[in-house]
Amino acid sequence: MCPRATGAAEGSVSPRKRHSASSSSDISAFVVIAHPFHPLRGQRVEVLFSRRRGGQVVLVCEGGSLGRVTVPESWTSRAASAGSGRLSAEGLAALARCMEGR
């Protein structure tokens, strides 16, 4: 009798990659929910993994008593830190000129 060709040795671990915040490209394993009407607003939650849905990034997070929750990245602390705070060299020079005049 021939064993079935399954592509995996008996007792081996599945080759599928587990989702985890540490193995993804996520910078931080935690975010703060910032949306004003979300039940977890202001709470720090662990990011389990992220994915694209409808052209935007959503985060699947551990929501405590709510279980796993999926929230758009734009509803979290990551939205504010997504490069919006950077100034150009010209902007920094203008800020320095403003501060000198005080």
C-alpha positions in Angstrom: 0.0 0.0 0.0 1.4 3.4 -1.0 1.1 6.4 1.3 -0.9 9.4 0.0 1.1 12.2 -1.5 0.2 15.1 0.6 3.3 17.2 0.3 4.0 17.1 4.0 5.6 14.5 6.1 3.5 12.8 8.7 3.6 14.7 12.0 5.1 17.8 10.4 3.9 21.3 11.1 1.7 23.0 8.6 3.7 25.2 6.2 1.0 28.0 6.6 2.4 31.1 8.2 0.6 32.2 11.4 -0.6 35.8 11.6 1.1 37.8 14.3 2.0 41.4 14.8 5.7 40.5 15.3 6.0 38.7 12.0 4.1 41.3 9.9 5.4 44.7 8.8 3.6 46.5 11.6 5.8 48.9 13.5 4.0 48.7 16.8 2.2 45.7 18.4 -0.2 48.1 20.2 -2.4 51.0 19.1 -4.8 53.3 20.9 -8.4 53.4 19.5 -9.0 57.1 18.6 -12.4 57.0 16.9 -14.8 59.1 19.1 -17.7 56.6 18.9 -15.8 53.3 19.2 -16.6 51.4 22.5 -12.8 51.0 23.0 -12.0 54.7 22.5 -8.9 55.7 24.4 -7.9 52.1 25.2 -4.6 50.5 24.1 -5.2 47.3 22.3 -2.8 44.6 20.9 -2.6 44.3 17.2 -2.8 40.7 16.1 -2.4 41.3 12.4 -3.3 43.7 9.7 -4.8 43.2 6.2 -6.2 45.3 3.3 -9.9 45.5 2.9 -11.6 47.7 0.3 -8.4 49.6 -0.4 -7.7 50.5 3.2 -5.7 48.9 6.0 -7.7 47.3 8.8 -6.2 46.0 12.1 -7.4 42.9 13.8 -6.9 43.5 17.5 -7.5 41.8 20.8 -10.5 43.7 22.3 -10.7 42.2 25.8 -14.3 41.4 26.6 -15.3 42.2 23.1 -13.1 39.5 21.7 -11.2 40.2 18.4 -12.2 43.5 16.9 -11.4 44.8 13.4 -10.9 48.5 13.1 -9.7 50.7 10.2 -6.1 51.9 10.8 -7.4 55.5 10.3 -9.4 55.0 13.6 -6.2 54.4 15.6 -3.2 56.2 16.9 -1.3 55.0 13.8 -3.3 57.4 11.6 -1.8 60.4 13.3 1.7 59.1 13.1 1.6 58.0 9.4 4.0 60.7 8.3 1.7 63.7 8.8 4.1 65.3 11.4 7.2 65.7 9.2 8.4 69.1 8.2 10.6 69.9 5.3 14.0 71.7 5.8 12.3 74.9 4.5 9.5 74.4 7.1 12.0 74.0 9.9 13.9 77.1 8.8 10.6 79.1 8.8 9.8 77.8 12.2 13.3 78.8 13.5 12.8 82.4 12.0 9.4 82.6 13.8 11.0 81.5 17.1 13.8 84.0 16.8 11.4 86.9 16.6 9.8 86.1 20.0 
